[in-house]
Amino acid sequence: MIAADESLETLRAEHEALIQFLYLAPVGLVQAGMDGEIVMINPISAQLLMPLSPDGNLTNLFAALEDVAPDLRLQCRQYPSNHGMVFEGLHIHLRASDQGRATPQILSLTLLKLDDTRLMAVIKDVTAEVRRERQLRQSDAWLNAILTRISDYALAALDRHGRLCDWNDSIARVTGFGEHVVGSPYSVFYPQDAMTPEHLLDRLREADHNGWSMDEGLRLRADGSQFWGSALIAPLPDREAFDLDDRDVDHDRDCAPAYCLILRDISDKRAASEKRRQAAFCDHLTSLANRRAFFEAADLELDRAAHTPRQLALVVFDADHFKHINDRHGHPAGDRVLCDLANALRDTFRAVDTVARIGGEEFAVLLPSTGLAQALAIAERLCVAVSTRLVAVDGAEIAYTVSAGVAVLAAGAAGASNGIDALIKRADQALYAAKTGGRNRVAAWTPDLPNHENTPQRSRHAG
């Protein structure tokens, strides 16, 4: 009996030590049931998650993260094993307004399935780490371009405006273009909707600033076929110094080689590249860009707009009465509707636009070099197209509509007070106006729209 009592006391002491460890751990730890109900949470987790809880009542992990990580329930439900790592280091981008900060905060979430009834979440603030990671990704891309064996590439000289200065056999070999391509901007190698004139010059400025600029994506051959390629632009070391915006130059200097373009066909590496991109930057359910990709794209576009003023439009879409769809047809049917909406968005917008799922039934599209009239027209076209679609689920056909809010950052307005959060806030106000105006419509932000942040109807779950 004494031995049993001593053993029980030992277990109690070990349990107490474990609890103390969990509460004092330098990272956030949450134990929850398979439905997300929180059983144990340490102070760091509470500090990070409490501002996300819509009602300030932190009782369910999935509910707290639903607006910023809408896939958690689905991923847990689809995880095939009765234990193991559901995912590791998922980056969750929060809006600055969520945390009262000047810039978005980024959390890293690792989710473990302990058994059929328990989950363990590990949460960290990785805002600073992600900034360093972006710089390392660029360095890795540069090193890969240098060190990877190049089987086939096109080498071309560009003038200070990004136009091809000459033609050679390597250009013909990789792209099929003939000598007539001389004088064309290098965007001739890109699909029609994959680059704007402003983006073309952005790449040159980034090369000036960093010593190089590189991107991967679909490229275009002369016969209209496409391939997966990488394009590296670097300034020529012996070029004359000049200002890209200076137009008071003679013709010879204007057309002189200023940059080197290396265009590679890396179609054989596309599968591995896409797998990495999908894991880090794609929404699990819809395969659109996720919040991480959206905020990174927004940061880049705002930085570009600050250096070279241009308009930047944002459209926020929200599925109307989505809660009713889930309640009537079930969550799997709701997921099918979201995937159908994602396909409609993908078909409507340009390759240069960033189309992302940023919440449960909330989507955002960032449109570079786009004014209000054009953004409104595209958003209205999407709403009309969606209103004619039917989603077939288990013998039923589900009709649905969406509402949209449009906001535009005026040329020259990029700055700390006009960042992505200000743009999102304006688009949200316009979306609210569309919802209260009857849904299945588009509204544009105007200064006289009410601030509805504390209005109960604003809940995204209200549809």
N, C-alpha and C positions, 0 to 999 in steps of 0.2 A: 504493500500500500504506500509506504514511504517512497519507494522507488518510482511508483506511478506518479505520485505527487511531484517528485523532483523532475520527472520527465515532462510533465505538464507545464511546470514552471519554466523549464528550459525552452519549450516550444513558445510559451508566451513571451519570454525574453527575446527570442529570435524574431518573433512576429513584430514585436515592438521596435526592434532594431531595424527591421526591414521597412516598417512604416516611416521611421525617422529618416532612413536613407532616401526613400521616395520623396519625402517632403523637402529634404535638403539638397536633392539632386540639382546640378547646375542647368538642367534642361527641364522643359515642361513634360509632365507625365500624366496621362489620363487612363484610367481603367473604365471600360464601358461594356454594356451588354451588346448583343448583336443588333439590337434595335437602336443603339446609340445612347441609351440611358446611362448617365454617368454614375459609377459606383464610387470611384476615388479620383481625386484631382489634387495636384500639389499647387503651391502658391504661384509658381511661375506660369503654369498653364492657365490658372484663373486670371492672372494679370493680362495674358495675351488674348484670351478668348472672351472675357467679359464684355469688352467694347463691341464685340460682334453679335452678342445675343440680342435679338430684336426687342425682347421685353425685360432685359436685365436679369433674367432668371436662368442661370446656367445649369440646366439639368440634362440636356441632351447634346451630345457631341455633333451629331449630324445636323440638328436644328441650328446650332450656333454657327456652323460653317456652310449652311445651305446656300447662302447668297454668293459666297466666294469660292466654294468647292462643291458644286452641286452633284458630283459623281460619286460621292463617298458611299452612299447607300447601295448604288448600283454595283460598284466594284466589290464591296463586301458580299453582296448577294451572289455575284458571279464567281467569286473566288472558289475554285474547285476542291481544295483540300480542307480538312477539318482543323488544320493548324498551319502556320507559316506566315511569311511576310506578304501582305496584300500589295503594298507598294512601299518604296523607300525614297525619302527625300523629295516628296512632291512639293513644288514651290507654289505658294498661295500668295498672290498679290492683293494687298488691301489698298483701298483708296485712302488718300491722305486724310480725308474727312472722317474715315472710320476711326482713326487713332488720334485725331487732332494734331497731325504733323504736317510739315510743309511738303514732304514727299511721301510717296507710298511706302509702306513697310512690307517686307516680304517674310513670310513664315515658311519653314520647312516642316513637313508633316510625314512621319513614318508610321505606318499602321500595321500592327501585328495581330494575327488571329491566334489566340492562345488555345482555344478549343471551340466546340460548337456553340458556346454560350458567352464567351468573353473576348473582348478586344483590348489591346493596349496601344495607345497613341503616344508618340514622342514628338514634341513640338519645340522648335528653336526659332529665334529671330536671326535670319541670315541676310539681312539687308546689305550690310557691308560686304559680306562674302560674295553675294551675287554681282555686285559692281566689279569686284576683282575678277570674278569668273568671266564676265563679258570681255574684259581686256585679254584674259588668257585665251579665250576662244578665238579672238582675232589673231593673236600671236600664233596659235596652233594652225590656223588656216594658212597663214603666211609660211610657216615652216613646212607644212604639208606640200604647198605649191613648189617649194624649193627642193625638198628631199624626195618626194614621190617620183618614181620613174614615169616620165611623160612619154606615152606611146604615140600620141598625136596631138599637135597643137598648132594654132595659128598665131603668128607674131605680126603685129601691125603697129605703125606709128600714128599717133593722134595729134591734131593741132590743139591749140589752147581752148577751142570750143568743143572738143571731143569728136571732130570729124576725121575720117581716115585720110591720111596724107598720101598713101601709096597702096599698091596692090602687089602681092607676091603669090607664089605657088602654094604656100602653107594656108593662106586664106581660102584659096580654091579647094584645097584638099579637105579641109575641115567643114567648110560651109557651102561650097559650091558657087559662091558669088564670083563674078568676073570683074574685069577692070572698071566696069561702070560704077562699082560701089565706091570708088574714090570720090571724096567730097561729101559722102553721106555721114551722118552721125553714127557712132558705134551702136546706137540703139537699133540699127538695121538688123543686128544679130539677135534681137529680143522679140518675142511675140508682141503683137500690136498693142495690147492693153497692159503690158508688164512694166512700162516705164513712161514717165512724163518728161517733157523737156527740162523741167526743174531738177528731177532726179538725175538726169544725165550730167548736169553741171555739179550736182551735189557730190557725185562720185569723184569728180576731178578735184573738188575742194578738199574732200576727205583724203585723197591721195597726197595733196599738197601738205595737209596738216600732219598726217601719220606716216608719210613716206610711201604709202600704198593703200589701195582699196580693193576689196575682193568680195564677190558674191557668187552664190550657186543658184541654179534654177534652170528652167526650160530655155533653150536657145533655138534660133530659127535658121534653117538652111534656105538656100535660094529657091528650092523647089516647094517650099511651104512645109516640109516635114520638120519635126522638132527633135531635139536631143537634150540630154541633161549635161550641162556644161558649167564650168567655172570661169569667171572673167576677172583677171588681175590687172589693175591699172597702177602704174608707177610713174612718177615724174622723171623725165630724162635729166641726168645729172649736169649736162653741159648746156641746157637750154638757157635762154636769156630770161632774166627776171621780168615778170609782167603781172599785171592785175587783170584777173579774169573779167572784171566788169569795165575795164578801160576799152573803149571803142575807138579811141583816137590813135590808131596805129596804121602803118602802111600795109599793103596787101601781102608783101613777102613775109613780113614778120607775123602777120595774122595767120598765115597758112603754114608756118614753120613747125616741124615736129616738136612737140612739148611733152608728150606722154608715150609710154609703151603699153600696149594692150596684149596680154597673153590670154588667148581663148582656148580652153581645153575641153575635149569631149571626155567626160567622166561617167558616161552612161553605165559602165560596168560597176561603178561604185554607188550608183543611185540607191539601190536597195538598202545598203548599210547606212547611207546618209539619211534616207527617209526614216529608217527605223529609229535612229537617234533623235531625229527631229520630232517624230510622232511622240516618243516617250517624254520629251521635255516640253514641247510647245503646242501639243494638240489636245483638245478636249476629248476625254475618253469615250463619250457617247456619240458625239456628232462628227468627230475628226476635224472640226474647225479649229482655228487658233484658240488657245485657252487664255486665261487672264494674264499669265506670265508673258506670252507672246504679244498680247494686246498692249500691255504697258511698256514693253521694250520698244515696240513699233512706235507708240505714241511719244516716248522720250526722244527717239531718233528724229521723228518728224518735227517735233517742237524745236529741237536743236537746229535742224535745217532751216526751219521757218525763221528762227532768230537771226541766222546768218544771211539768209536770202529770203526776204519777205514774200510770202505767198499765202493764199487762203488754204485753210484746212477745215474740212467738214467732218462732223460726227453725227451718225444716225444711230439712235438707240431704239431697238424693236422689242416689243413684249407681246407674247401670245395672249389673246383676250380670253377671259374666263377659263384659264388653264386649270384652276383648281376643280372646276366643274367637270372637265374632261377626265381628270384623274379620279374624281369621286365616282363618276358614272361608269367609266370604262376600265379603270385600274391604271396603276403606274406604268406597267409595260406598254399600254396603249398610249399613255402620255409621252413616253420615250419615243414611240414611233412618230408621233406628231412633231416632236422636237427635231428628230432626224429629217423629216420631210421639210420642215421649215429651213433647216440647215442647207438642204439641197437647193431649195428655192433661192436662198441668199447666195449660195455658191454660183448658181447659174446667172444671177442678175448683176453682180458686181464685177469689177475689173480685177485682173491678176495683181495690179499694183495696190489695190485696196486691202486693208486688213479686216477680215471678217472673223469675228470672235464670239464665243459664248462666254459671257462674263457673270452669269447668274443662273438660277434654276431655269426660268423660261425667258431670260433676258439676253439679248444679243446686241452687239455693237459693231458698227462698221466705220472705220477710219478712212476717209477719202482725201488723199493728198491733192493739192492744186485744184480744189473744187469749191465753187461758190454756192450760195444758198439756193438759187433757182435750179441749178443742175442737181444738187443733192435732194431737193424736194421732189423733183421729177422722177428720179430713180427710186426714191423711197415709196412714192405713190404707185409706181409701176410694180414694185414688189408686193405692196398691199393688195392691189387688184389681182395679181397673179395668184397669191395665196388664197384669196377668197373663192377662187374657182377650183381649188384642189380638194380631193377627197382622199383620206388615208384609210386604207382597208385593214381592219384588225379583227380577226376571229369572226368573219362573216358580217361585221358591221362596217359602215362607211362613215368616217368622222369628218365633218366639215369644221373648219376653224378659221379665224381671222387674226390679224395682228394690228397693233397700233404702233405709231412711230413718232419720235421726237427728233427734231433736227436743230443743230446748233453749228455755227461757223465761226472759226477764229479768223478775224480779218487780217489781211496782209499787214505785217509790221506790228501786230499786237502780241506776238509771242514773248513771254517773260514770266517771271516768278508768280505774278498776280494773275496771269492768264494761262496757267498750266493745264494739264489734262484734267485735273479735278474740277477746275472752273468750267471747262468745256463739258464734262460729264454732267455737272450740276445743271447747266443750262439745257442740255439735251433731255435730262430727266424732267425738268420743269415743263418742257414742251411735250414730252410723253404724257405727263400727268394731264395736260390740257387736252390732248387727244383722247385720253381715257374718259375724262369727265365730259367731253364733248360728244360722246356716243360710241367710242371705239371704232375699230375698222377704218381708221383715218390717220392722216399725218398732220402734225402741227409743227410750226417753226418757233424757235425761241425769240421773244421780243422782251425788251427791258421792263414792260409793264406786267409780265406774267407773275403771279403770286409765288412767294417762297413757300413751298408746301412740305418742307422737311419734317415738320411735326404733325402733319395732318394724318389722322388714322387711316384714311382711304389710300394713302400712298403705299401701304404694304404691297410688295410685289406679289405676295401670295393671293391677293384679292383678285388679280387678273384684270 
